[in-house]
Amino acid sequence: MISVFPWFWAVILLLVLALLSSSFRIFREYERGVIFNLGRFWKVKGPGLVLIIPGIQQVVRVDLRTVVLEVPSQDVISRDNVSVKVNAVVYLRVIDAEKAVIEVVDYLDATSQLAQTMLRSVLGKHQLDEMLAERETLNLDIQQALDAQTGSWGIKVSNVEIKQVDLTESMIRAIARQAEAERERRAKVIHAEGELQASEKLFQAAKVLAQEPQAILLRYLETLTVIGADKNTTVVFPLPMDLVAPLLKRIAPSND
């Protein structure tokens, strides 16, 4: 009987040490502990060393760092009835550890499912051109819609980024044809504007030349000089009668 007591006290000592070791929790700077007293919420503690009562208090560890959540590719139908596949990433973090534990079972999974729904809902209100050209605006719209829903869970959605918008082959060809038509339209408009400016300048030049008829003759002579410099064998250059007539009048009296 005497030999049993040392073993008994050794077991008791081990149980006490195990109980004491399980009573301490160490939380890092980015961690918080949500403590429950017999199943009822008590308080949030941390960071640092936290003492709990084993068997009476339970602790749920919550990470406060920003989490990058990837949203799987979603089939989205735009407002102009174009089917595309869109994927995105969501940046979120816990700002209220109590709500993140009590209000939702798994806040990461819940936010992921909500992000998929919001992605289809928000992008479906916009046309394809807006999805391709106005991503910053769409990112902000999705982020605000998500943040409004996750606030009650103690989750802050800080940013949403649309990663890629995948189009079908037929839609890619249609966009290419549209871009080509747009380039041709711009080229024609630029050409027409150039013709208009040239005609305006010619009109102004004609008004200046009309004020002095001799200037027209000088212009014709200059043109002849330019043509003669090209080493052409035959040059046909018509002269208007209003330029030739003054010369004929001067020549006529001398023949008499």
TAPEGI-V215723 format. One record per pair of residues at least 24 apart in sequence whose ideal C-beta (glycine too) atoms are under 8 Angstrom apart, sorted by sequence separation. I is the first residue (numbers start at 1). J is the second residue. D is the distance in Angstrom with one decimal. If there is no record, write none. Layout:
BEGIN
i = <I;I>
j = <J;J>
d = <D;D>
END
This chain:
BEGIN
i = <25;26;35;36;67;118;121;138;216;24;25;34;66;67;90;24;25;33;34;66;67;217;24;25;33;66;88;115;118;135;216;23;24;33;34;65;118;23;32;33;64;213;23;31;32;64;213;23;31;63;64;88;115;118;131;22;31;32;62;114;30;31;64;86;132;25;27;30;131;19;30;62;111;114;114;86;62;62;69;111;110;60;67;71;69;74;111;69;76;107;110;128;71;72;76;84;111;71;74;75;78;79;82;86;115;69;74;78;79;82;107;111;76;77;79;80;84;107;71;76;78;79;80;107;78;103;104;78;103;103;44;78;99;100;44;88;99;100;99;100;90;98;41;97;92;96;95;94;95;41;94;95;93;94;34;92;93;34;92;32;92;93;91;92;34;90;91;34;91;90;91;90;91;89;88;89;88;88;89;87;88;86;87;87;86;86;85;86;84;85;84;84;82;83;84;82;66;73>
j = <49;50;59;60;91;142;145;162;240;49;50;59;91;92;115;50;51;59;60;92;93;243;51;52;60;93;115;142;145;162;243;51;52;61;62;93;146;52;61;62;93;242;53;61;62;94;243;54;62;94;95;119;146;149;162;54;63;64;94;146;63;64;97;119;165;59;61;64;165;54;65;97;146;149;150;123;100;101;108;150;150;101;108;112;111;116;153;112;119;150;153;171;115;116;120;128;155;116;119;120;123;124;127;131;160;115;120;124;125;128;153;157;123;124;126;127;131;154;119;124;126;127;128;155;127;152;153;128;153;154;97;131;152;153;98;142;153;154;154;155;146;154;98;154;150;154;154;154;155;102;155;156;155;156;97;155;156;98;156;97;157;158;157;158;101;157;158;102;159;159;160;160;161;160;160;161;161;162;163;162;163;162;163;164;164;165;165;166;165;166;166;167;167;168;171;171;158;166>
d = <7.5;7.6;5.4;7.6;7.5;5.6;7.6;6.3;7.9;6.3;4.6;7.0;5.7;5.6;5.1;7.4;7.9;4.6;4.5;7.0;6.4;5.3;6.1;6.3;7.0;4.5;7.2;7.8;5.0;5.3;6.4;5.8;7.9;5.9;6.1;6.4;5.4;5.9;7.7;7.4;6.2;7.3;7.0;5.9;5.0;5.3;7.5;5.7;6.8;7.0;7.8;5.9;6.0;7.7;7.8;4.9;6.0;6.3;5.7;6.4;6.4;6.8;7.2;6.3;6.3;5.8;7.2;5.0;5.5;5.7;4.9;4.2;7.4;5.7;6.9;6.1;5.9;6.4;6.5;5.8;8.0;5.0;6.7;6.8;6.2;5.7;7.8;5.7;7.1;7.7;6.9;7.8;4.8;6.8;5.4;6.9;6.1;5.8;5.2;7.6;6.9;6.8;7.9;7.4;7.5;6.9;5.4;6.7;6.0;4.5;5.4;7.4;4.7;6.0;5.9;4.6;6.9;7.7;6.0;6.0;6.3;5.1;6.0;5.5;5.6;6.2;4.7;4.8;5.0;6.7;5.1;6.4;7.0;6.1;5.6;7.3;5.7;4.3;3.1;6.4;6.9;6.7;6.6;6.8;7.1;3.0;5.9;5.9;7.1;6.4;6.2;4.6;7.5;7.8;5.3;5.5;5.7;6.0;6.5;4.3;4.8;6.8;7.2;6.7;4.6;6.1;5.0;7.8;4.3;7.6;7.4;5.4;7.9;7.4;6.0;5.2;6.1;4.8;6.1;7.8;5.7;6.2;5.1;5.7;7.2;5.3;7.5;7.5;5.5;4.2;6.3;5.8;7.9;7.0;7.8;6.3;6.8;7.4>
END
